[in-house]
Amino acid sequence: TALVASGCGSDSDSSAAPAATTSAAPATTTSVAPATTTPEAPEAVVASADGTGYSVAFILDLFIDDGGWNSTFGRAIDKVKEAFPGLEVQTLEEISPGSMTTDVAEDLAIDGVDMVIATTYVQDDILAIADMYPDTKFLTWAGWQTADNVGHYDAATEDGRYLDGLIAGSITKTGKVGYVGGYSFEEPNRALNAFTIGLKEINPEATVDVVFINSWWDPPVEAQAAEALANAGADILAHELNSPALASVAEDRGLHVIGYTSDRSAEAPNAWLSSFTIEWGPYFIDQISSMIDGVWEAELTFGGLADDMIGHSPYGPDVTDEIIALVDEARAGIIDGSLDFFAGPLVDNEGNVVVAQGDTIPFEERTTCCLWLLEGVASGD
C-alpha cells in the first residue's frame, strides 16, 4: 500500500535533544538446568521471546502526555513494554523533524539500537542516514519510500472519523459543527471529509465550519477558534489537535465536543460525545517480534478498523443506545466491506465532482487523498 508524505509535526525549533527516558526490565536470576548436548538453546529462545538483548527507541515530535497524537504512542509504548519485559525501550520527546531527527536517529544507530521508530513524517530525515547503519531498522509514520532497513506505517483515521460524524449528525440541534485543525493537507482533510460524510448522512442540511490554526499545539489559539465557532452557532466542537482547549470551551458553554484520538471525558464530562482512537500497539509488537525472529522486512502498512488499528473511546452521557447501535452497525459494515463511505458521487466545496457516481477511493489509494474539502465544509483559515 502506498502512503503519502504528510505528518503531524512539531512546531518546535529546538536544536538540542532532551535526555531520553530509558526503561528496561529489572535484572533477573537465571537458574541453569543440568547440562545437555545443547544447553544454550533454551536460554536463547527465552531471551528472544521477551526482548532481552534488544533495544528499541521511539522518537516523538512533542511530549508523550500531550493528550492527543503523541499520547497514542505513549499507550502503544506501554503495550510494547508489557509484551517484551526484557526489551530496552527509549522514549525521546520534542524532537523536531529535520536535522534534529536525523542527528538523533544517527546517534541511536551508532549506539547500536536495533529499531528506531519515528512517530511523525520524517521519511527523508531517516533515509538520509539509514543506509549507513544497515543493522538498525527504522520505521516512520506516513512515509512511502522504503529501503532495506526502512519501513513506514499509517492509520486510516477516516474510518473512525466517519463514525464520529454519525454521532455528531445525531446530536446537533443547530446543524452547525465547528472543527479546529492544525494544517490542511491529505490526512487531516481525509478525516474531515469522512466526518462530514457521516454527519450529512444523518443530517443532510448540516454543515462544518473549519479553522486551521497552523499549529498542532497552541491552547490559547485553539480556545479562541472554538469560541468564535461557538459564537457562529456551532453546538458541537470537533478537532484534530492535541490540547484539551476545545473540550474546556465546550464544557464551559454547554456545548458538545468530539475529541481527537483520545478520551477527553475527564475534562468535559457533560460535553463529551466520542472520539476515535489509534491503536499502534499491535503493529509495533508485530514489528518487534519480526525483528527478534529474524524475519523483519521493510513494508508499507496502512491499517483501519478492519486491522484493529482504529478504535473508539467511551461514549458520553448524551450518546443514546440508539445512536450507539447505529455506530456499531456502521463499524461492522466498514470491517466486513459492505459499507464504503467514500463511494461516489462526492462533490467538493467548490462544486467539482471529485468522486463520480459508481466510483470510490479504494482503501489502498486513500493516503493520496485529499487536497480538497467536501461540499458542506466552509474553511475559515
N, C-alpha and C positions, 0 to 999 in steps of 0.2 A: 504494500500500500504506500503510495507516495504521500509525503507530508509537506506542508507549505512552510515557508520561512515566516514565522510570526512568533511573538513572545510576550510574556508579562514581565518585562524587565524592570530593573530598579531605576529610580531617578537619582540615585546617589552618585556623586563624582569622587568618592573616596579613592585614594591611591594606595592605601595600605590595608592589607587584610588583617582582621582581628584574629586573635588566637582561636584555634579550633577547639571544639569540645570533643573529647575522645572517650569512648566507653568501651570497655572490654569485660568479659566475664571474669569473676574473681578466680584466682588460682585454685586448682583442684588437685587432690592427691590421687594418683592412679595406682591401683594395686595390680601387680603383674601375675598373670596366670602361670602355671607350670609350663616349662619350655616345651615347644612343639617344633615341628620342622619349619614352620613359618611364623614365629612368634610376633613379628611386627605387623602382620596383615590386619588383625582385628583392630589394633590401635589406629592404623591409618584410616580404616573405614569410619570409625567413630569420629576421628578428628575432622574428616571431610564433612560428615553429616552435620556437625554443629558449628562449622565455620572456623574451628581452631586452625591457626596458621594462615588465615586470610584476612584481608583488610579492605574496607570499602569507605569512600569519602563522598559526602553529599555537599554540593556547592549551592547555596541559596542566595538569591539576589536581595532579599530583605531578611527580616528576622523571623524565626521559626514560629513565634506566637503572635503573628500579625492578625490571626483570626480569619484569614482568607486563604489566598493561594499558597503561601508558604506553610500554613498550618496543615494543609492537606498532606504535605510532605512530612511534617512532624508526626502525624498519625502513622504514616507509612513507615517511617524510620523506627517507630516503636514496635511495629509488627515485625520488621526485619530483625530487630534485637531479640524479640521473643522467639523467632524462628531459628535464629543462629546465635545461641548464647555464647559461643566461643569466638564469634566474629569481632574483630576490631572495627569500630564504627566511628568515623569522624564527621562532625557537622560544622561546616564553615558558613557563617551568616554574613549578610550585607556585602557580598562580593559582586561588584558591578560587572555587567557584560563589557567585553572589550579586552584591553591589555591586562586588566586586573584578573579577569578569569583565566586568560592564557597563562599568566605568571603563576597563579595559584595551582592550576591544573598541572603545570610542568613541575612545580615543586613537589606535588603529591606523587607524580610519576617517578621523579628522582628518588623520593623516599621509599619507593617500592610498593606503593598502594596498588592493590590488584584491580580495583574497579573504581572509577570516578564517575559520579552521577551528577550532572548539572540539571537544574530544575527550571531553567528558562531558556530562551532562544540564544544559544551561544555556539551554534554549529561551526561557524568559521573560526571562532576563537579556539575551539578544540582541534579542528582539523589542522590548524597552523603548527601544532606540535605533536600530534598523535603518532605520526609515522616514525618519530624519533624514539618512541617508547612502546615498542610492539608488545611488551609483556604486561602493559596496563590496558585494560578495557575501558572504554568511555561510552557513556550514554548521555544524550542531550534531549531536551524537550523540543519537539516540533521541527527538528531538522529533517532533511530529506536526502542528503548526500552521505552515503555510508563509506566506510573504509574497512580494512581488515579488522581493525580494533575499535571502530566507532559505529554505534547503532543509535537509533532515535525512537522516541515514543511520543504519543499524544492521546488525548481523550476526547471523545465525542460529547462535549458538554451540551451540544444542541439536543441530545436525547433527553437530558434532564430538564433543560430549559423549556422544551415543549410541554412537559408535564407541569412545570411551574406556570406556564401560560394558561393551561386549562384551569388551574386553581384561581388565577387572577381573573379570568373571564367569568368564573362562577361567583366571585365575591364582589367585584366592583359594582358600585351603585352609580357613580358619575360617568362610567365608561371611559375614564382617563387614567392611564398609568404613567407615572413618572419614573424614568430609568436613567441612572447615572453610571457612565462608563469611564474607563481610563483613556483609551485610544480607540480610534476606528480603523480596524483592519480585519483580515479574514476571520480569525477565530471569534473575537467579540461580536462582529457583525452576524456571523453564522448563528451564534447563540441567541442574539437579539431577534433575528428573523424567526427562529424556531419558537421563541417565546411569543412573538406576535401572531404566528400561525395558530398556536394553541389558544391564545386569548380570543382571537376573532372567530374561531370555531364555535366557541360558546356564546360570544357577544359580538356579532358581526359589525356593529357600529363602534366598537371600542377602538381607541387609538393609544399610541405610545408616544410620549414626548421624551426624547433622549438628549442628554447633555454629556459631552465628553470633556473631561477636565484636564486632559494631558498630564496625568499622573496616576500611579497606582495607589498612592498613599498620601492623602492630604486632607485630614479630617475637617479642618475649617472650611475648605472649599467644597468638600462633599456635603457638609451640612448646609452651606449656603445654596448649593444647587438643589438640594432636597427641599429647602424652604421655598425656593422660587417655584418649583414644580407643584408643591402643595398649594401655594397661593394661586396657581393657574388652574386648580380644580382637580388635581390628581388625588384619588383616595387610596391608591396603592403605590408604594415606592418599591422599586427593584433596583439592583445594581450589579456591576461587575467590578467591584473594588474590595478592599481588604478591611477597612476600619469599621467600627460599629456606629459611625456617624449617622447613616440613614436610619438604622434601627432606632436610635435615640430620638431622632426627629419624628419618626412615625409614632413612637410611643407617646411622646410629649403632646402631639397634635391629634391623637385619637384616630390615626390612620392605620393602614396595614402595611406590612413590609415582607418582601420576598428576598431572601439572602443570596449569598454567592459562595458556594462550596462548603459552607459550614453552618452549624446551628447557632442562631443568634437569639434564641428564645429567652436566654437569661437576661439580655439587655432590653428585650422588648416582649415581656410575657403576654401582654394583651394584644399587641400589634402583630405578633409573629404569625405568618402563614406557613411558609415552607422554604426549602432550598434543596436543589440537587447537591450531591457531594461527589467528590472524585476519590476513588479508592485505588491508589497507586500500589498499595502493599503487595497484593498477589503478583503483580507484574515484577516488582523488584525482587521478591522472593524467588520467582521463577528464573530471573536473570542470574541471580547469585548462585542458585542451585546449579544452573547450567555451567557457570564458571567453575564451581567446585568439582563438578563431574567431568570437566574437560571437554564438554560438547558445545560450549557457547559459540554462537555465530552472530555477526553483526546483522541486525534486521531493522526494518521499519515496522513499528507496532502502533496501530490506531484502534482503540477499544471504546465501546459504548456500553449500553445497558446489557446487551447480549453477551458481553465479555466480562461482566461484573466489574467494569472499571468505573461505571457511573452508579451511584447510589442515591439515597434520599434521606434527608434529615427528618426528625419527628415533626408532625404537623401541629399547628397552633390551634387554640380552642375554638376558633370560628370556622375551621375546616370540618364540614359535616361528614357523617358517614356516607351520604350520597355522593359528595364530591370525591371522597377517598375511593369509593367504588369506581367512579368514572376514571380516576387516575390509574387505579390498578388494572382496569381493562385496557387502557391505552398502553400502559407499560408492557403488559403481556403481548399486545399486538406488535409493539416495536421489537420485542425479543424474538417472537416467532416469525417476524417478517410480514405479517398481514397488514400492518399499518405503516404507511410511508408518508410522513408529514411533509416531505419536500416534493411530493408529486404535483405536477402542474395542473392547471395553469397558475403561475405566480407572476405578479406584476410588481415592479419596484415603485418607489415613491416619486419617480419621475415619469411614470407611465409606460415604461418599457417592459415588454414581456421577457422575463429572464428565465423562466422555465415554461415551455409550451405545454399545451394540453397533450397528455399521453407521454410526456417526458418526466424525468425526475433528476435529482442529483444523486448518482449512485454513491453508496456508502464509501467505497474506496476512492472516490473523487471529491469527497466533501471538503477535505483540507484545503483545496484550492478555492473554495467559496468562503466568504462573499465580499466583494468590493462594492456591493450595493445594499441598500436597505429597503425592506418591503413597503408596499403601499400600506398606509396606516401608521407609519413611523415618521415623525417630524423631528429633525435634528436641529438642536439649538446651539451646537458647539461653535 
